């Protein structure tokens, strides 16, 4: 069975996460996939950091 591939985070996806106030399983899988990618760029790291700050500050709810 193949593992599904998820597109990388974009500013549009991060804006959608913050507008909904929810970090879904699909969003978390997308972030995990990015972190496993050896060629991740500064922009992507910045987007991941922004989402993680939202979770830590309680701005985003983490859904199952």
N, C-alpha and C positions, 0 to 999 in steps of 0.2 A: 504494500500500500504506500502510495506516495504521500509525502507531507505537503500540504498546500503551501504555495508561496504567497506571500503578502507583499503588496507594494510598499515601498519605503514611505516614511512620514514626509508629508509636505506641510507647508505653512497652512494650506487650506484644511488639511485633515486635523491639524492641531487646533485651528480656530473652531472647527466643528466640535472637537472634544470639549473645548472650554465653553462653547455656547450651550452644549447639552449638559455640561457639568458631570459627565460620566465617562469613565475609562472602561471600555468593554473588553471582553476576552479577545476579540479580534484586534483591538488596539494594542493590547499587551503582547499578543503574538507578533504583531507588526514590529513593535519595539524590540522584542527578543530577537527576531530575525535580523534586524539592523545591527544589534550589538554583536551578533555572531559573524557579521560580514567584516572581513579584514580591511576592506577599502572604504570604511565609513568616513565621511568627511566632517569637517568642523560644523557645517550648517546642520547636518543631521544630529550631531552630538548636542548642539545647542537646543534643537527642538525636543530631544529626549529629556534634557535637563529641565526645560520649561514644563513639560508634562509631569516629571517627577516632583518638581517644586509644587505644582498644583495639588498633587496627592498629599505631600507632606503638610502643606498649609491648610488642608481640608477643603480646598476649592473644588476638587474633583472627588466624586464617589467612585470606588472601584467595584465594578459589577462582576458577578460570577459568570 
